[in-house]
Structure formats: structure tokens, C-alpha cells
């Protein structure tokens, strides 16, 4: 990961006497006339933000790899990039105490802890922060749910099939064994219906887990 670019707290005037500053992304000149009261200014060339002042009290600047400038609490350890096409999770290093007269330096993003997972629906890669497999994950690209690893859906499918078949066998046993009793007490039919209904629900859940998409880990940073 590239280090977040530094910034100049005091802008220098250009040849015409107008204060300007270099964009810390594309290095284009940014006119600061009438903007010196702001903390950050936006470049008209690349549309990225560049700080011109220290961050507000209790805040700090962090620049994502996609060049998005973020402002977060100086005690934050993890922040997420809000851009829809990025969504990176940035893990920040320990907070550094910086003298007040010096420009505040952005925290250094380090390699994130987690696993890169290839989505079983859209094929895109996303970062999954859980440090264990056999769980469900929501892809930030297609917004669909998939299982990280195939062990969880296989185990759940077998469990629901087993429970569903047991409930159906119980229903069949009640139907055969209590026919005469049910003719006198019609409430017995309710127990038959409950057993068959539970068995059907379990078999439907088994079909769900058997058909769920599986996402596979690509690389583990942990």
C-alpha cells in the first residue's frame, strides 16, 4: 500500500499573488483564493481532496489507496472507504503524538487482516474480515449471500435432511398407529399435520443449503 501523501499547511502565492497549493494526487495547482478558511480543498482536475490545515481536534486524515481522503477519529483503528467501487477496510497503526506546531501526519494503512474471497455469484474478489471459514458472507459487489467454504452448507444440508426424514417417519407412524384413535378424537390429526409440516420445512431448508453458492478464499493475510 502506498503511503498517504503529505500536505503543506501554508500555501505559497503564485506569480499573480494568489495563494495556491499543489494537489497531492495529480500535482496540479489549486487556487486557494477565498478557501483558506477550509480544512481541505478539492482539485478541479482529478476531483480529489487535499488538506491545507491540520485536521479538527480529535481527528486525523487518512488517504485510501483509491486516493479518497478520509477524516476519522484519531483513536480509530479500522475505517472503511465509502466509495462504492472501493470499500476497502483500512487498518490504522498506533496513534502518534505530533507537536501542535507541526502538520498532522496521516496514519499509515497497513496490510488488512482477513481473507480475500472470490464471490460464488459474480466472481469478484472481496475482503472477508472473519478469521474463520464455514460461515456466510455478503458480497459488497453483487450484495448476494454465499457460503465461505463448502463445509457449512454440506453439514447443514445433511442435518436438515436427517431431521426432516425423522419428522416424516414420526408422522407416518402416528398416522398408522393412531387411525382408530383419530376417528374418535379429531385433534389427533393436528399431531399428524405438525409432524409432516416440520418434515417438509426441514427438507425445504435442506434444498436451500444444498443449492447455496459457495465462495472460496483466494489468499489469507492473517
N, C-alpha and C positions, 0 to 999 in steps of 0.2 A: 504494500500500500504506500502511496506517495504521501509525504508529509504535508500537512495543510500549509499553504503558502503564508509567509509573514505579511504584515502590512505596515505602512508608515502612518504614524499617528498625526504628524504635522505635514500638511500638503505644501508643495512648493509652487509659487506662481510661475506661469509660463511667460513668454516674451511680451504678451499684452498685459501682464499684471493680474490675470485671472488665476485663482488658485486651482491647481489640477493635481491629480494623482494617477498613478498607473494602475490599471486593473490587474489584480493578482491572478487572473486566469488567462487572459489573452494579451495583457500588457498594453492595451490601448489606453489613451489618455481620457480621463473622466473629468469633466468640468464640475468644480465644486462650488461655483458661484450660487449663493443662496442655499447651500446644502450643508454648511459647516455645523449647523446645529444637530444634524442627524448623526447616528452612530454608524450606519452603513449607507453606501450609495450603490446604485445599480448601473452596470455598464450598458451603454446603448448598443454595443457591438455584439457581445456574447450573452447579454441579459443576465449575467451573474453578479452577485453582490460582493462588494469589497468593503471591509471595515475602515473607518477613518478615525475612530475614537476607541478608547477602552470600553469593554462591554459594561452594561449596567452592574451595579453592586450585586454580588452573589451569582453572576452569570459568567459564561465563557463562550468563546467562539470555537466551533469545530467545523472543518470543511470536509465533506464527504468526497469519496473518490469520483463521484459524478459532478463535482465542483459546486454542489449545493452548500451554501453557507448556513450552518445551524447555530442557534443560540440556545444554550441549555444551562441548567444549574451547575455551579462549579463543583458540586458534590456528586453529580451524575456519574454513574459508572457504565451505563449502557443507554444508547439512544438509537432511534430508528430514523432513517431518511424518509421524509414524507413524499418524495416524488414517486408517482405510480410506476414508472419504468425502472426504479432502482430498488427501493425498500430494503436497503442494506441495514443490518444491525451492527452498530459501531461500538466496540468495547473500548472504553477510555482507560488510560493509565492512571496512576495515583495523582491526586491533585497537588500541583506545585505552587508554593507560595512565591509570589513575584512582587518586588517592591512597587509601591504605588506610582513612583515616577517613571517606571518602565512600562511600555506597552504590554498588555497581557498577551501571552502566547497561547495559541490553541492547543488543546490536549492532543496527544499523539494517538491516532487509532492503531490498534494492534490487531493481529490476526484473530478473527472471531472464533469463539469456542462453539462447536456444533458440527453438524454433518451436512454436506451438500447432497441433496436428494433429487433424483430425476423423477419428475411427476409422471405417474402412470396414465394420466389423461391427456395432457398436452405435450409432454416430452421436454418441457423447460426445466431448468435446474434452479432450485431454491435452497435457502439455508434453513435447516431444521435445528432449533436450539435444544431439543430434547437430547439428552445423552444416553438414551436407550432406544432400542428398536421395539418392534411388536406393539406399535401404537398408531393412532390415526393422525394424519397431518392434513392441513388445508393449504392448497397451493395458492400463493399470492397472485399468480398469473391468471389462472382459469377459475379460481375460487371454488374448486371442487375438492371433495374429501377422498382421500385414499389411505391405504394402509402402508406404513413404512416397514417393509419386510412381509413375507408371506406366512410367518408362523402364527400371527394373531388371527387372521381370517380362517386359516385351516383349523385352528384349535376351536374357535367359536362355532364354526360350521359343524364340526363333529359333535360338539356339546349340544347344540340345538337339535340336531338330528336324533341324538340319543334320547334327550328329554321328550321330544315330540313323539317318537315311537313308543316310549313308555306310557305317555298320556293316552295315545290311541289304543294301546293294548289294554290299559285300565278301562277305557270306555267300552271296548269290545267285551271285556269280562263282566262289567256291570250290566251291559245290555243282555248278555246271555244268562247271567246268574240271577238277575232280578226282574225278569219278564213278568212272572206271576205276581210278584210284589208290586210292580209298577201299575198293574191293572187295577189294583185296589187303592194305591196311593200314587196319584199322578205327579206328585212333587219329585218322585224318583227320576222322572225324565230330565229334570234340571241337572242332576248329577251326571247323567249321560252327556247332556249338551256341554257342560263345563269341561268334562274330560276331552271330548272331541275338539272343542274350541281351543283349549290350551295346546293340544297336539298340533292343530292347524297353524296356530300362531308361531309355535316353535319351528315348524317346517318352513314357514314363510321367512322367518329370521335366518334359518339355515341357508335358504336360497340367496338372501341378501349378502351374507358373509361369503358365500361361495362365488358370487358374481362381482364382489367389490374389486376395484382396481388396486394394483399393488405398485408402490413407488419404491425404487431401490436406491440405497446410498451409493454415492459416487466416490466420496473421499471424506475421511474423518480427520478434523483438525485437533480433536481433543487428545 
